[in-house]
Amino acid sequence: MMTDQELAEELKNLKLTKSQMIVLEILRKNGKDGVTPKQLLDKVSFAPRTVRYALRKLLKKKLIKRVPCLQDMRQWIYVPA
């Protein structure tokens, strides 16, 4: 996981939207435990479509990873890269 200074430097170049920044911050606070999309929706007041879009863009920029949830294999858990 990147340090806060390294992350801040990289985020300047990536031009993330406000929703992407909020989702990334929540994921960084939860660390290696990760968060499911449903848990993210409970923490923010965004539409489900906005959260899905933010997760997809953060995955594409390799700022987060997605791993299978071992309790429920139908779900994914998102963790910081």
GROMACS elastic network, one bead per residue, 0.5 to 0.9 nm:
[ bonds ]
;  ai    aj funct       b0    kb
    1    28     6  0.89038   500
    1    31     6  0.88230   500
    1    80     6  0.68124   500
    1    81     6  0.58371   500
    2     5     6  0.80674   500
    2     6     6  0.60094   500
    2     7     6  0.59763   500
    2    80     6  0.88380   500
    2    81     6  0.78893   500
    3     6     6  0.52657   500
    3     7     6  0.61175   500
    3     8     6  0.86044   500
    4     7     6  0.50621   500
    4     8     6  0.60638   500
    4     9     6  0.86226   500
    5     8     6  0.51392   500
    5     9     6  0.62687   500
    5    10     6  0.86878   500
    6     9     6  0.52108   500
    6    10     6  0.62482   500
    6    11     6  0.86174   500
    7    10     6  0.51200   500
    7    11     6  0.59888   500
    7    12     6  0.86569   500
    8    11     6  0.51496   500
    8    12     6  0.63886   500
    9    12     6  0.54994   500
    9    13     6  0.71913   500
   10    13     6  0.55067   500
   10    14     6  0.65690   500
   11    14     6  0.50143   500
   11    15     6  0.64489   500
   11    16     6  0.69288   500
   11    21     6  0.88221   500
   12    15     6  0.60398   500
   12    16     6  0.81935   500
   13    16     6  0.86907   500
   14    61     6  0.81887   500
   16    19     6  0.80999   500
   16    20     6  0.59073   500
   16    21     6  0.62817   500
   16    57     6  0.88581   500
   16    58     6  0.86778   500
   17    20     6  0.51845   500
   17    21     6  0.62772   500
   17    22     6  0.87731   500
   17    54     6  0.82790   500
   18    21     6  0.51085   500
   18    22     6  0.62910   500
   18    23     6  0.87153   500
   19    22     6  0.51410   500
   19    23     6  0.61903   500
   19    24     6  0.85342   500
   19    46     6  0.80363   500
   19    50     6  0.74340   500
   19    51     6  0.75686   500
   19    54     6  0.65300   500
   20    23     6  0.51751   500
   20    24     6  0.60412   500
   20    25     6  0.85350   500
   20    50     6  0.88821   500
   20    51     6  0.80520   500
   20    53     6  0.84274   500
   20    55     6  0.73778   500
   20    57     6  0.77877   500
   20    58     6  0.70608   500
   21    24     6  0.51143   500
   21    25     6  0.61030   500
   21    26     6  0.87123   500
   21    54     6  0.85639   500
   22    25     6  0.50945   500
   22    26     6  0.62979   500
   22    27     6  0.86952   500
   22    44     6  0.84041   500
   23    26     6  0.52164   500
   23    27     6  0.62928   500
   23    28     6  0.86910   500
   23    40     6  0.74679   500
   23    44     6  0.83540   500
   23    51     6  0.74835   500
   23    54     6  0.70650   500
   23    55     6  0.75540   500
   23    58     6  0.89318   500
   24    27     6  0.51063   500
   24    28     6  0.61463   500
   24    29     6  0.86754   500
   24    54     6  0.86575   500
   24    55     6  0.84685   500
   24    58     6  0.77248   500
   24    63     6  0.79671   500
   24    64     6  0.77878   500
   24    80     6  0.75199   500
   25    28     6  0.50591   500
   25    29     6  0.62181   500
   25    30     6  0.87680   500
   26    29     6  0.51680   500
   26    30     6  0.64196   500
   26    31     6  0.87684   500
   26    35     6  0.84937   500
   26    40     6  0.78115   500
   26    43     6  0.83601   500
   27    30     6  0.52399   500
   27    31     6  0.62760   500
   27    32     6  0.86876   500
   27    33     6  0.89673   500
   27    34     6  0.64505   500
   27    35     6  0.66613   500
   27    40     6  0.86292   500
   27    64     6  0.81929   500
   27    78     6  0.72412   500
   27    79     6  0.59725   500
   27    80     6  0.60246   500
   28    31     6  0.50969   500
   28    32     6  0.84067   500
   28    34     6  0.85664   500
   28    79     6  0.75071   500
   28    80     6  0.58609   500
   30    33     6  0.59695   500
   30    34     6  0.58473   500
   30    35     6  0.72072   500
   30    79     6  0.79661   500
   30    80     6  0.87996   500
   31    34     6  0.60622   500
   31    35     6  0.89266   500
   31    79     6  0.65629   500
   31    80     6  0.66925   500
   32    78     6  0.89981   500
   32    79     6  0.59988   500
   32    80     6  0.73557   500
   33    77     6  0.83669   500
   33    78     6  0.87288   500
   33    79     6  0.71706   500
   34    66     6  0.88038   500
   34    67     6  0.87848   500
   34    77     6  0.55527   500
   34    78     6  0.52051   500
   34    80     6  0.77352   500
   35    38     6  0.80855   500
   35    39     6  0.60251   500
   35    40     6  0.65392   500
   35    76     6  0.83702   500
   35    77     6  0.52276   500
   35    78     6  0.53489   500
   35    79     6  0.67976   500
   36    39     6  0.52049   500
   36    40     6  0.63580   500
   36    41     6  0.87824   500
   36    69     6  0.83272   500
   36    75     6  0.71984   500
   36    76     6  0.61225   500
   36    78     6  0.62158   500
   37    41     6  0.62488   500
   37    42     6  0.87559   500
   37    48     6  0.83974   500
   37    51     6  0.73769   500
   37    52     6  0.75681   500
   37    55     6  0.85459   500
   37    75     6  0.85557   500
   37    76     6  0.78070   500
   37    77     6  0.75401   500
   37    78     6  0.78385   500
   38    41     6  0.50706   500
   38    42     6  0.64010   500
   38    43     6  0.89068   500
   38    48     6  0.86188   500
   39    42     6  0.51062   500
   39    43     6  0.65478   500
   40    43     6  0.51878   500
   40    44     6  0.63847   500
   40    51     6  0.76054   500
   41    44     6  0.53669   500
   41    45     6  0.68636   500
   41    46     6  0.68628   500
   41    47     6  0.77504   500
   41    48     6  0.66954   500
   41    51     6  0.71753   500
   42    45     6  0.75472   500
   44    47     6  0.87500   500
   44    51     6  0.88430   500
   46    49     6  0.80372   500
   46    50     6  0.61040   500
   46    51     6  0.66433   500
   47    50     6  0.52663   500
   47    51     6  0.66768   500
   47    52     6  0.88953   500
   48    51     6  0.52260   500
   48    52     6  0.62569   500
   48    53     6  0.86237   500
   49    52     6  0.51284   500
   49    53     6  0.61108   500
   49    54     6  0.86000   500
   50    53     6  0.51045   500
   50    54     6  0.61314   500
   50    55     6  0.86157   500
   51    54     6  0.50827   500
   51    55     6  0.61238   500
   51    56     6  0.85304   500
   52    55     6  0.51591   500
   52    56     6  0.61012   500
   52    57     6  0.86496   500
   53    56     6  0.51057   500
   53    57     6  0.61947   500
   53    58     6  0.85992   500
   54    57     6  0.52209   500
   54    58     6  0.61081   500
   54    59     6  0.85300   500
   55    58     6  0.51387   500
   55    59     6  0.60571   500
   55    60     6  0.85616   500
   55    64     6  0.80270   500
   55    78     6  0.82311   500
   56    59     6  0.51566   500
   56    60     6  0.62252   500
   56    61     6  0.87667   500
   57    60     6  0.50313   500
   57    61     6  0.62769   500
   57    62     6  0.86135   500
   57    63     6  0.89656   500
   58    61     6  0.51027   500
   58    62     6  0.61499   500
   58    63     6  0.54021   500
   58    64     6  0.59439   500
   58    65     6  0.85824   500
   59    63     6  0.60949   500
   59    64     6  0.53498   500
   59    65     6  0.62646   500
   59    66     6  0.78278   500
   60    63     6  0.78235   500
   60    64     6  0.85666   500
   61    64     6  0.79718   500
   62    65     6  0.70255   500
   62    80     6  0.89107   500
   62    81     6  0.67416   500
   63    79     6  0.89359   500
   63    80     6  0.62120   500
   63    81     6  0.52397   500
   64    78     6  0.66194   500
   64    79     6  0.55670   500
   65    77     6  0.82902   500
   65    78     6  0.56734   500
   65    79     6  0.53416   500
   65    80     6  0.60474   500
   65    81     6  0.54675   500
   66    76     6  0.61487   500
   66    77     6  0.55820   500
   66    79     6  0.63175   500
   66    80     6  0.87174   500
   67    70     6  0.89484   500
   67    75     6  0.88598   500
   67    76     6  0.56307   500
   67    77     6  0.52589   500
   67    78     6  0.63963   500
   67    79     6  0.76978   500
   68    71     6  0.88969   500
   68    72     6  0.81263   500
   68    73     6  0.60789   500
   68    74     6  0.78562   500
   68    75     6  0.63838   500
   68    77     6  0.59741   500
   68    78     6  0.87504   500
   69    72     6  0.54414   500
   69    73     6  0.53377   500
   69    74     6  0.74520   500
   69    75     6  0.56167   500
   69    76     6  0.52842   500
   69    77     6  0.56445   500
   70    73     6  0.57700   500
   70    75     6  0.86594   500
   70    76     6  0.89828   500
   71    75     6  0.87563   500
   72    75     6  0.58996   500
   72    76     6  0.85071   500
   73    76     6  0.74909   500
